[in-house]
Amino acid sequence: MGAVLRAAEGSPHSPHRPNAGRGWWNVLTPESEGVRTLTPNPLHPANRSPATMAELQEVQITEEKPLLPGQTPEAAKTHSVETPYGSVTFTVYGTPKPKRPAILTYHDVGLNYKSCFQPLFQFEDMQEIIQNFVRVHVDAPGMEEGAPVFPLGYQYPSLDQLADMIPCVLQYLNFSTIIGVGVGAGAYILARYALNHPDTVEGLVLINIDPNAKGWMDWAAHKLTGLTSSIPEMILGHLFSQEELSGNSELIQKYRNIITHAPNLDNIELYWNSYNNRRDLNFERGGDITLKCPVMLVVGDQAPHEDAVVECNSKLDPTQTSFLKMADSGGQPQLTQPGKLTEAFKYFLQGMGYMASSCMTRLSRSRTASLTSAASVDGNRSRSRTLSQSSESGTLSSGPPGHTMEVSC
């Protein structure tokens, strides 16, 4: 493999940058895998000059090594950065790719980036995607593993303030654009960020987004529920459908145990309160307040937030929005149907001009797709398309751009 020669910082050939040493991409140590320090031969005449030897002793060569089966391109690197609203922790996988945005994720209430996104990003067919993009997984303050409990009376950031932390993360990493993937509260946060910083967002995948503030009836129902239910049970009702909770599957038992016995449960309650105090995003189709990038809205069939996502879809630009309603996926499609969501994500990226040569996934090879058009009942809504899939062998067809895609799979 080709070798990259790197001169020492401060040398005449140094690739030094003003922010060198701040970001993880600038760290290069002899202990790193694939890095070795070259020590000059003191007997060689060219090395007798003290200045020359001082420079050569810092020269390092980085060799790219082929990945072994199952090996990830880069180990996770976790960072924390101070923002005007407190410290935020995020984990980076992979290395930046030229002329490609980073995939940035934000998790829902009661979860962290691992419990929310690991089943999706560890799915076999997702590996083709993550090898082409660097990933940044943001943990809401106090939600990261091992986070200390905030002191009594701590003022937790609002969802708007959590969105305002993201520029600090991107500045630290020197990333200019992202493709956001958010769930629930995380979807709201990324949508708010995209409204405030549209030039830095190339695309959004918003799962279970509720863009509306709670109304008086919602508040009353929330207060009544709080009198009879614990915080963990209320959060579980936010994450999963009642049918799932009644079925009490292994997945439900796992996440009930995670949330009920979370050592940072007090922090989770603060995040939960911020979510319930969110402001209305005020999306307006054809108005000034809208998402200007490609958007894929995702919700499970009969999930707790199905109506909210359908309403959100009706308010966004139909030429930029895809709507994916996933059957048999419950309240958390990224946990229960990572294969279907991976396939949809791949087509979403291809529609943005990335991974054009990507091969078809196993899921698309094992189904046929029929594309039917239907006129909208509401005159304010544009023409929609419904993509239905069967389990017979065949290929998956995608509709032409410029229409809201309502997909059931």
Secondary structure as UniProt FT lines:
FT   STRAND          3..6
FT   TURN            9..10
FT   TURN            12..13
FT   TURN            18..22
FT   HELIX           24..26
FT   TURN            30..31
FT   TURN            33..34
FT   STRAND          35..37
FT   TURN            42..43
FT   HELIX           45..47
FT   HELIX           50..56
FT   TURN            57..58
FT   STRAND          60..63
FT   TURN            69..70
FT   STRAND          77..83
FT   TURN            84..85
FT   STRAND          86..93
FT   TURN            98..99
FT   STRAND          102..106
FT   TURN            109..110
FT   HELIX           113..121
FT   HELIX           124..126
FT   HELIX           127..130
FT   STRAND          135..139
FT   TURN            141..142
FT   TURN            145..146
FT   TURN            152..153
FT   HELIX           159..173
FT   STRAND          178..183
FT   HELIX           185..196
FT   HELIX           198..200
FT   STRAND          201..207
FT   HELIX           216..228
FT   HELIX           231..239
FT   HELIX           242..247
FT   HELIX           250..260
FT   TURN            263..264
FT   HELIX           265..276
FT   TURN            285..286
FT   STRAND          295..300
FT   TURN            301..302
FT   TURN            304..305
FT   HELIX           306..315
FT   TURN            318..320
FT   STRAND          321..326
FT   TURN            327..328
FT   TURN            330..331
FT   HELIX           333..336
FT   HELIX           338..351
FT   TURN            352..353
FT   TURN            356..357
FT   HELIX           362..365
FT   STRAND          368..374
FT   TURN            379..380
FT   STRAND          384..390
FT   STRAND          404..408
//
